[in-house]
Amino acid sequence: MPFKFSCYLILLAFLPPGNHALAAGIASAKKDTAKNDTAKTVLTSSLLKLPDSTIYITSIATDTVSPAQLLTFACSLEGTPYKYGSMNPAKGFDCSGFVNYVFNHFGIEVPRSSSDFTFVQHQIDLKDAKPGDLILFTGTDSAIRKVGHIGIVLSPSPDGLKFIHSTSGKARGVTETAMNGYYMGRYMMVIRVFPQNDK
């Protein structure tokens, strides 16, 4: 029987023996997302101020959460519809709205637009991507080589990189996607935001 990837299976790999019940809670987490999403203190991130007074976040403070915790929550949002400009799960998410909502759930400040993630340090090679890394693409017009879409890596190469994102494409919402030829054509960079992924 061919291996079928899912958020549930990748999260099992993160968890120590005896803690697989955490991954099993993904389905119920979907129901509890709204009531569990309480206000949290936003962690301070490093900022860059350009001469035109534009301020960009250059590093994301992830020291209070693990990639497994972040991905468990991200996977609980699968099926949320796509809605441009929204980071409200009751209405839907655009791509950066989804990433914002996931990180903000843990009190972590991130850029609002996908293009602003361009300024976030620490870029790595695609072959070195690990779960929890951020993956950036062009918008739907790959000829315009500017970041216009973002997702979160679920499983790395060489098993076939997969990521979770909110897409305006056929799935029309939060879904898992394989790194296929279409997305390779749009690929821009991978950003590492979890220091533990460097180990």
C-alpha positions as CSV (number, residue, x, y, z in Angstrom):
1,M,0.0,0.0,0.0
2,P,1.5,3.4,-1.1
3,F,2.5,5.8,1.7
4,K,-0.1,8.5,2.1
5,F,1.1,11.7,3.6
6,S,-1.0,13.6,6.1
7,C,-0.5,16.2,8.9
8,Y,-1.3,13.4,11.3
9,L,1.5,11.2,10.0
10,I,4.2,13.9,9.9
11,L,3.3,15.0,13.5
12,L,3.8,11.4,14.7
13,A,7.4,11.7,13.7
14,F,7.9,14.7,15.9
15,L,6.5,13.2,19.0
16,P,8.3,11.0,21.5
17,P,6.9,7.5,22.2
18,G,3.7,7.7,24.3
19,N,2.7,11.2,23.2
20,H,0.9,10.2,20.0
21,A,-2.4,11.3,21.6
22,L,-1.3,14.9,20.9
23,A,-1.4,14.2,17.2
24,A,-4.7,12.4,17.5
25,G,-6.2,15.6,18.9
26,I,-5.9,17.4,15.6
27,A,-9.4,16.7,14.6
28,S,-10.9,17.9,17.8
29,A,-8.7,20.9,17.7
30,K,-10.6,22.1,14.7
31,K,-13.7,22.4,16.8
32,D,-11.9,24.1,19.6
33,T,-9.9,26.6,17.6
34,A,-12.2,29.6,18.1
35,K,-12.6,29.2,21.8
36,N,-9.0,28.4,22.5
37,D,-7.7,31.4,20.4
38,T,-7.3,33.8,23.3
39,A,-5.3,37.0,23.3
40,K,-1.6,36.4,24.0
41,T,1.3,38.7,24.6
42,V,3.1,39.3,21.4
43,L,6.8,38.4,21.5
44,T,9.3,41.0,20.4
45,S,10.8,40.4,17.0
46,S,13.9,42.1,15.4
47,L,12.9,45.1,13.2
48,L,14.6,46.9,10.3
49,K,13.7,50.5,9.6
50,L,14.5,51.7,6.1
51,P,15.1,55.4,5.1
52,D,11.6,55.7,3.8
53,S,10.3,54.9,7.3
54,T,9.1,51.5,6.3
55,I,9.6,49.0,9.2
56,Y,10.2,45.3,8.4
57,I,10.4,42.3,10.8
58,T,13.8,40.7,10.2
59,S,13.7,37.8,12.7
60,I,10.8,35.9,14.3
61,A,10.9,35.0,18.0
62,T,9.9,31.3,18.1
63,D,11.6,30.3,21.4
64,T,8.3,29.6,23.2
65,V,7.0,27.0,20.7
66,S,8.3,24.0,18.8
67,P,7.7,23.2,15.1
68,A,5.5,20.3,16.2
69,Q,3.2,22.5,18.3
70,L,3.0,25.0,15.5
71,L,2.2,22.4,12.9
72,T,-0.4,20.7,15.1
73,F,-2.3,24.0,15.3
74,A,-1.8,24.7,11.6
75,C,-3.1,21.3,10.6
76,S,-6.2,21.9,12.8
77,L,-7.2,24.7,10.4
78,E,-7.2,22.5,7.2
79,G,-10.4,23.1,5.2
80,T,-10.8,26.7,6.3
81,P,-11.8,28.5,3.1
82,Y,-9.7,31.0,1.2
83,K,-10.6,34.7,1.6
84,Y,-8.4,37.5,0.3
85,G,-7.1,39.9,2.9
86,S,-8.5,37.9,5.8
87,M,-6.9,36.4,8.9
88,N,-10.2,35.5,10.5
89,P,-10.9,31.7,10.6
90,A,-14.7,32.4,10.7
91,K,-14.4,34.1,7.2
92,G,-11.3,32.4,5.8
93,F,-7.6,33.2,5.2
94,D,-5.4,34.4,2.5
95,C,-1.9,32.9,2.5
96,S,-0.2,35.3,4.8
97,G,-3.4,35.7,6.9
98,F,-3.2,31.9,7.6
99,V,0.5,32.2,8.5
100,N,-0.2,35.2,10.7
101,Y,-3.1,33.5,12.5
102,V,-1.0,30.4,13.2
103,F,2.0,32.3,14.6
104,N,-0.2,34.9,16.4
105,H,-2.0,32.0,18.2
106,F,1.3,31.5,20.1
107,G,1.9,35.2,20.6
108,I,4.5,35.4,17.8
109,E,4.6,38.5,15.7
110,V,5.3,38.0,11.9
111,P,4.9,40.2,8.8
112,R,1.4,40.6,7.6
113,S,2.1,40.3,3.8
114,S,3.9,37.5,2.1
115,S,6.3,39.9,0.3
116,D,7.4,41.3,3.7
117,F,8.8,37.9,4.7
118,T,11.5,38.6,2.1
119,F,13.3,40.6,4.8
120,V,13.2,37.9,7.4
121,Q,16.6,36.2,8.1
122,H,17.8,33.2,7.8
123,Q,17.4,31.9,4.3
124,I,18.4,28.3,3.7
125,D,18.6,25.9,0.7
126,L,15.4,24.1,-0.4
127,K,17.2,20.8,0.1
128,D,17.8,21.6,3.8
129,A,14.1,22.5,4.5
130,K,12.6,21.0,7.7
131,P,9.1,21.0,9.2
132,G,8.2,24.5,10.5
133,D,10.4,26.4,8.0
134,L,8.6,29.0,5.9
135,I,8.5,28.5,2.1
136,L,8.0,31.5,-0.2
137,F,6.8,31.6,-3.8
138,T,5.9,34.2,-6.5
139,G,2.3,35.2,-7.0
140,T,0.4,33.3,-9.6
141,D,2.4,35.0,-12.4
142,S,5.8,33.3,-12.0
143,A,7.3,35.7,-14.5
144,I,7.1,38.4,-11.8
145,R,10.0,37.3,-9.6
146,K,8.7,38.8,-6.4
147,V,7.3,37.0,-3.3
148,G,3.5,36.8,-3.4
149,H,2.7,33.5,-1.6
150,I,3.8,31.7,1.5
151,G,3.3,28.4,3.2
152,I,4.8,26.3,6.1
153,V,6.9,23.2,5.4
154,L,5.3,20.0,6.7
155,S,7.7,17.4,5.4
156,P,11.2,17.9,3.9
157,S,13.1,16.5,1.0
158,P,14.1,13.9,-0.2
159,D,10.8,12.2,0.6
160,G,9.1,14.9,-1.4
161,L,8.6,18.3,0.2
162,K,5.1,19.1,1.3
163,F,3.7,22.3,2.8
164,I,0.5,23.7,4.3
165,H,-0.9,27.0,3.0
166,S,-4.1,28.8,2.2
167,T,-4.5,28.8,-1.6
168,S,-6.8,30.6,-4.0
169,G,-6.3,27.8,-6.4
170,K,-8.4,24.6,-6.9
171,A,-8.4,23.7,-3.2
172,R,-9.7,27.2,-2.3
173,G,-8.5,27.2,1.3
174,V,-6.0,25.7,3.8
175,T,-4.6,22.5,2.4
176,E,-1.4,20.4,2.1
177,T,0.4,20.6,-1.2
178,A,3.3,18.6,-2.7
179,M,6.2,20.6,-4.2
180,N,5.4,19.8,-7.8
181,G,6.6,21.4,-11.0
182,Y,4.1,24.2,-10.8
183,Y,5.3,25.3,-7.4
184,M,8.9,24.7,-8.3
185,G,8.4,27.3,-11.1
186,R,7.1,29.8,-8.5
187,Y,9.7,28.9,-5.8
188,M,11.6,31.8,-4.3
189,M,13.2,30.8,-1.0
190,V,12.9,28.9,2.3
191,I,13.3,30.8,5.6
192,R,14.3,29.1,8.9
193,V,12.5,30.6,11.9
194,F,13.0,27.8,14.4
195,P,16.6,27.7,15.8
196,Q,16.1,24.0,16.8
197,N,15.9,23.2,13.0
198,D,19.6,24.1,12.7
199,K,20.6,21.2,14.9
